[in-house]
Amino acid sequence: MYEALLAGPVPGSRSALAGVLGLPVHRVADALDRLDERGFTQRSPGHALPGAVPPATALRNLIHFRQAELLRRSAELEELTGSVDRMAARFLSTGRATNAAGIETVRGRAAIGERAAQLVQSATEDVALLDRPPYAASEPGGTPTGLDVVDPVRRGARVRVVVDREGLGYQGRTRGLVDLSAQGVRIRLGTRLPTKLITVDRRITLLPPTDAADPTAAALVISDALLGNALVPLFDAVWERAAPIGAVADDEITEEEREILALLASGLKDQAIARRLDVHVHTVRRRITRLMTALNAETRFQAGVQASLRGWLTP
């Protein structure tokens, strides 16, 4: 739509523009509204349709729009995080196992693990997890105890997990995520996740204790709709901001490609990498583009995550 307005001449009405583009009028109207909202068009007196803003100006407008959107989402996330903390403090302080508000208190590491497993097994449509340290250790090395999140996938449910990058340092953690992703679990990586939680079918949420190793720790199981309306958006906000890692497979990589990835991970720019490898900078950029395609990555950060998960950064 923007390209059509740039190319000109602009038709005299929305219906005429729809005819030129071969689109329904309602889609043209929706597209024009979105362009106006993002600063890609401006109204002209005496014209039924807006004119296109020059691309350089439009791009700056889009950047400002996205920055404002990120600030708004960050503020919402902070507010939701505060709500979760206040709820946990209020309901755990009552000392009651259940109450009329749809809050169940589960105490003890074994009981919490059993309840979490029951919830995941009961899922029919959707499982959403926020996963961050500290974990209850199942091995001396501190490897996190995992839930069977593959079974809901086999039964047709969507399973999404956001893992805090801090948790990747545990032995065997990376390989476990690779295996889960290969089996259909959708995994993203985040930083400083606000809480742990497990939400099932967007109607019931388990908030694990902050200190999972504490044998007296308590978890909350929340089924109240009003409280759930805060926790489900909390997961959605974190999911949107996390970096997807996608499914991975065992692929071959040359030593030169491994070196390029290692140099990228160290923060070197394209020209510095080209000097290190004694090749032209355009050659480096072509190889980086090919690696990003092979890794199914949209950004260099995602490429680094994927390469790390595949073990490409270690010989």
Secondary structure in CASP SS format (residue, H / E / C, confidence):
PFRMAT SS
TARGET T0000
AUTHOR 0000-0000-0000
METHOD secondary structure of the structure
MODEL  1
M C 1.00
Y H 1.00
E H 1.00
A H 1.00
L H 1.00
L H 1.00
A H 1.00
G C 1.00
P C 1.00
V C 1.00
P C 1.00
G C 1.00
S C 1.00
R H 1.00
S H 1.00
A H 1.00
L H 1.00
A H 1.00
G H 1.00
V H 1.00
L H 1.00
G C 1.00
L C 1.00
P C 1.00
V H 1.00
H H 1.00
R H 1.00
V H 1.00
A H 1.00
D H 1.00
A H 1.00
L H 1.00
D H 1.00
R H 1.00
L H 1.00
D H 1.00
E H 1.00
R C 1.00
G C 1.00
F C 1.00
T E 1.00
Q E 1.00
R C 1.00
S C 1.00
P C 1.00
G C 1.00
H C 1.00
A C 1.00
L C 1.00
P C 1.00
G E 1.00
A E 1.00
V C 1.00
P C 1.00
P H 1.00
A H 1.00
T H 1.00
A H 1.00
L H 1.00
R H 1.00
N H 1.00
L H 1.00
I H 1.00
H H 1.00
F H 1.00
R H 1.00
Q H 1.00
A H 1.00
E H 1.00
L H 1.00
L H 1.00
R H 1.00
R H 1.00
S H 1.00
A H 1.00
E H 1.00
L H 1.00
E H 1.00
E H 1.00
L H 1.00
T H 1.00
G H 1.00
S H 1.00
V H 1.00
D H 1.00
R H 1.00
M H 1.00
A H 1.00
A H 1.00
R H 1.00
F H 1.00
L H 1.00
S C 1.00
T C 1.00
G C 1.00
R C 1.00
A C 1.00
T E 1.00
N C 1.00
A C 1.00
A C 1.00
G C 1.00
I E 1.00
E E 1.00
T E 1.00
V E 1.00
R E 1.00
G C 1.00
R H 1.00
A H 1.00
A H 1.00
I H 1.00
G H 1.00
E H 1.00
R H 1.00
A H 1.00
A H 1.00
Q H 1.00
L H 1.00
V H 1.00
Q H 1.00
S H 1.00
A C 1.00
T C 1.00
E C 1.00
D E 1.00
V E 1.00
A E 1.00
L E 1.00
L E 1.00
D E 1.00
R C 1.00
P C 1.00
P C 1.00
Y C 1.00
A C 1.00
A E 1.00
S C 1.00
E C 1.00
P C 1.00
G C 1.00
G C 1.00
T C 1.00
P E 1.00
T C 1.00
G C 1.00
L C 1.00
D C 1.00
V C 1.00
V H 1.00
D H 1.00
P H 1.00
V H 1.00
R H 1.00
R C 1.00
G C 1.00
A C 1.00
R E 1.00
V E 1.00
R E 1.00
V E 1.00
V E 1.00
V E 1.00
D E 1.00
R H 1.00
E H 1.00
G H 1.00
L H 1.00
G H 1.00
Y C 1.00
Q C 1.00
G C 1.00
R H 1.00
T H 1.00
R H 1.00
G H 1.00
L H 1.00
V H 1.00
D H 1.00
L H 1.00
S H 1.00
A H 1.00
Q C 1.00
G C 1.00
V C 1.00
R E 1.00
I E 1.00
R E 1.00
L E 1.00
G E 1.00
T C 1.00
R C 1.00
L C 1.00
P C 1.00
T C 1.00
K C 1.00
L E 1.00
I E 1.00
T E 1.00
V E 1.00
D C 1.00
R C 1.00
R C 1.00
I E 1.00
T E 1.00
L E 1.00
L E 1.00
P C 1.00
P C 1.00
T C 1.00
D C 1.00
A C 1.00
A C 1.00
D C 1.00
P C 1.00
T C 1.00
A C 1.00
A E 1.00
A E 1.00
L E 1.00
V E 1.00
I E 1.00
S C 1.00
D C 1.00
A H 1.00
L H 1.00
L H 1.00
G H 1.00
N H 1.00
A H 1.00
L H 1.00
V H 1.00
P H 1.00
L H 1.00
F H 1.00
D H 1.00
A H 1.00
V H 1.00
W H 1.00
E H 1.00
R H 1.00
A C 1.00
A E 1.00
P E 1.00
I C 1.00
G C 1.00
A C 1.00
V C 1.00
A C 1.00
D C 1.00
D C 1.00
E C 1.00
I C 1.00
T C 1.00
E H 1.00
E H 1.00
E H 1.00
R H 1.00
E H 1.00
I H 1.00
L H 1.00
A H 1.00
L H 1.00
L H 1.00
A H 1.00
S C 1.00
G C 1.00
L C 1.00
K C 1.00
D H 1.00
Q H 1.00
A H 1.00
I H 1.00
A H 1.00
R H 1.00
R H 1.00
L H 1.00
D C 1.00
V C 1.00
H C 1.00
V H 1.00
H H 1.00
T H 1.00
V H 1.00
R H 1.00
R H 1.00
R H 1.00
I H 1.00
T H 1.00
R H 1.00
L H 1.00
M H 1.00
T H 1.00
A H 1.00
L C 1.00
N C 1.00
A C 1.00
E C 1.00
T C 1.00
R H 1.00
F H 1.00
Q H 1.00
A H 1.00
G H 1.00
V H 1.00
Q H 1.00
A H 1.00
S H 1.00
L H 1.00
R H 1.00
G C 1.00
W C 1.00
L C 1.00
T C 1.00
P C 1.00
END
